[in-house]
Amino acid sequence: MEFLYKVFEQILIFLNNITGNFGLAIIGLTLLIKLALLPLTLKQDKSMKKMKELQPILDDYKKKYGNDKNLLNQKTMELYKEKKVNPAGGCLPLLLQLPILWGLFGVLRVDRGVVPPEAFLWMNLLQPDPYYILPVLNGIVSFFQQKLTGADHNPQMKQMMYIFPVMMIFISYKMPAGLQIYWLTSSLAGVLQQYFIMKRGD
């Protein structure tokens, strides 16, 4: 993690020298991270699109083979193999986000002294958003991200489509505003990317 801290610190300082503000530097760093992860996230989004296309067939399988779990699983796996879909294919980008979040959280600590307690818009980058605007926006964007992936067509996922954004708000409302800016910028970029993949095709 110390290596990750050093990398983020140097990029933030470099971008701050260009933009003159650490809030803008965090947005710039976020876009650089999204660009670096683009090949993986494109693969994830295409996998989600294929899963969405297969959902009517999977629903039909549940009606036909719902009483025989083993046969249902066998038919489902055969379908995935035939259509060359990996249901776990989208997990890697999500897992990579965790060390990035922890890395930025470490850089944005007050005792680290890299980012000064300067203002960006209405907030202090090292303190939580006093008006909770960013956590709420993060929850709203998370809802639209899941809607784009077709979670509302999946009975198991539909409930999570409403629960997960509320969890996001609860988890993030005490985070430093700088980290929330990263999260929101990353999510907005993800929504745009998912829109073009899911709606516009390859």
C-alpha positions in Angstrom: 0.0 0.0 0.0 2.9 2.4 0.7 4.0 2.0 -2.9 0.4 2.8 -4.0 0.4 5.9 -1.7 3.6 7.2 -3.3 2.3 6.7 -6.8 -1.0 8.5 -6.1 0.9 11.3 -4.2 3.2 12.0 -7.1 0.4 12.0 -9.7 -1.8 14.2 -7.5 1.0 16.7 -6.9 1.8 16.8 -10.6 -1.9 17.3 -11.6 -2.3 20.0 -8.8 0.6 21.9 -10.4 -1.2 21.9 -13.7 -4.8 22.6 -12.4 -4.0 24.7 -9.3 -6.5 22.7 -7.2 -6.4 19.3 -5.5 -10.1 18.7 -6.2 -9.5 19.0 -9.9 -6.3 16.9 -9.5 -8.4 14.1 -7.9 -10.8 14.2 -10.9 -7.8 14.0 -13.2 -6.4 11.1 -11.3 -9.7 9.3 -11.5 -9.9 9.7 -15.2 -6.3 8.3 -15.6 -7.3 5.3 -13.5 -10.4 4.7 -15.6 -8.3 4.9 -18.7 -5.8 2.4 -17.3 -8.6 0.0 -16.4 -10.5 0.5 -19.6 -9.6 -2.8 -21.3 -10.8 -4.7 -18.2 -14.0 -2.7 -17.7 -14.9 -2.9 -21.4 -14.7 -6.7 -21.0 -16.8 -6.5 -17.9 -19.5 -4.4 -19.6 -19.6 -6.7 -22.6 -20.0 -9.6 -20.3 -22.9 -7.9 -18.5 -24.5 -7.1 -21.9 -24.3 -10.8 -22.9 -25.8 -11.8 -19.5 -28.6 -9.4 -20.1 -29.3 -10.9 -23.5 -29.3 -14.4 -22.0 -31.7 -13.5 -19.2 -34.9 -14.5 -21.1 -33.4 -18.0 -21.8 -32.3 -18.4 -18.2 -35.9 -17.4 -17.1 -37.2 -20.1 -19.4 -34.8 -22.7 -17.9 -36.0 -21.9 -14.4 -39.6 -22.6 -15.5 -38.6 -25.9 -17.2 -36.0 -27.2 -14.8 -36.8 -25.3 -11.6 -37.6 -28.5 -9.7 -34.3 -30.1 -10.5 -31.5 -27.9 -9.3 -28.7 -30.1 -10.7 -30.3 -30.2 -14.2 -30.9 -26.4 -14.0 -27.2 -25.8 -13.2 -26.1 -28.1 -15.9 -28.3 -26.4 -18.6 -27.2 -23.0 -17.4 -23.5 -23.9 -17.6 -24.0 -25.4 -21.0 -25.6 -22.1 -22.2 -22.7 -20.1 -20.8 -20.2 -22.3 -22.5 -22.1 -22.2 -25.8 -22.4 -18.4 -25.8 -18.9 -18.0 -24.4 -20.1 -16.0 -21.3 -18.2 -16.0 -18.0 -20.7 -14.9 -15.3 -17.7 -14.0 -13.0 -15.9 -12.1 -15.8 -16.8 -8.8 -14.4 -15.4 -9.3 -10.9 -11.7 -8.3 -11.6 -12.4 -4.6 -12.2 -14.4 -4.4 -9.0 -11.7 -6.2 -7.0 -9.1 -3.7 -8.4 -11.2 -0.8 -7.2 -10.6 -1.8 -3.6 -6.9 -1.2 -3.3 -7.3 2.0 -5.3 -9.9 3.2 -2.8 -7.7 2.2 0.1 -4.7 3.9 -1.6 -6.6 7.2 -2.0 -8.0 7.0 1.5 -4.4 6.7 2.8 -3.2 9.7 0.7 -6.2 11.8 1.8 -5.5 11.3 5.5 -4.8 14.5 7.4 -1.7 13.2 9.1 -0.2 12.2 5.7 0.1 15.9 4.8 0.0 15.5 1.0 -3.3 17.1 0.3 -3.8 20.4 2.2 -7.2 21.0 3.9 -8.2 23.3 0.9 -11.7 24.0 -0.3 -13.2 22.6 -3.5 -16.7 23.9 -4.3 -18.5 23.8 -0.9 -16.3 21.3 0.9 -13.0 20.6 2.5 -11.3 17.7 0.6 -10.1 16.0 3.8 -13.5 16.2 5.6 -16.8 14.5 4.8 -19.2 16.5 2.7 -21.1 18.6 5.3 -24.3 18.7 3.2 -24.2 15.0 2.2 -24.6 15.9 -1.4 -21.8 13.7 -2.7 -23.0 10.5 -0.9 -26.5 11.0 -2.2 -25.2 11.6 -5.7 -23.1 8.4 -5.4 -26.2 6.5 -4.4 -28.2 7.8 -7.4 -25.5 7.1 -9.9 -25.1 3.6 -8.4 -28.8 3.0 -9.0 -28.6 4.0 -12.7 -25.4 1.9 -13.2 -27.3 -1.2 -12.0 -30.4 -0.3 -14.1 -28.2 -0.1 -17.2 -26.9 -3.6 -16.6 -30.5 -4.9 -16.6 -30.7 -5.6 -12.9 -34.4 -4.6 -12.9 -35.1 -7.6 -15.2 -33.5 -10.1 -12.8 -35.8 -10.9 -9.7 -32.7 -11.7 -7.6 -30.9 -8.5 -8.6 -33.9 -6.2 -8.6 -34.0 -6.0 -4.8 -30.3 -5.2 -4.7 -30.8 -2.5 -7.2 -32.6 -0.5 -4.4 -30.6 -1.8 -1.4 -27.1 -1.2 -2.8 -27.5 2.6 -3.4 -28.7 3.0 0.1 -25.7 1.0 1.4 -23.4 3.2 -0.8 -24.8 6.3 0.9 -24.4 4.8 4.3 -20.8 3.6 3.6 -19.6 6.8 2.0 -21.2 9.6 4.0 -18.2 9.7 6.5 -15.5 9.4 3.8 -13.3 12.4 3.0 -14.9 14.6 0.3 -11.8 14.0 -1.9 -12.5 10.2 -1.8 -16.2 10.8 -2.6 -15.2 13.0 -5.6 -13.1 10.1 -6.9 -16.0 7.7 -6.4 -18.5 9.9 -8.1 -16.3 10.8 -11.0 -15.4 7.1 -11.5 -19.1 6.1 -11.3 -20.2 8.8 -13.8 -17.5 7.7 -16.2 -18.7 4.1 -15.7 -22.3 5.1 -16.5 -21.3 6.7 -19.8 -19.2 3.7 -20.7 -22.0 1.3 -19.8 -24.5 3.3 -21.8 -22.4 3.1 -25.0 -21.7 -0.6 -24.5 -25.2 -1.7 -23.5 -27.2 0.6 -25.8 -24.9 1.2 -28.7 -23.3 -2.3 -29.0 -19.7 -3.3 -29.6 
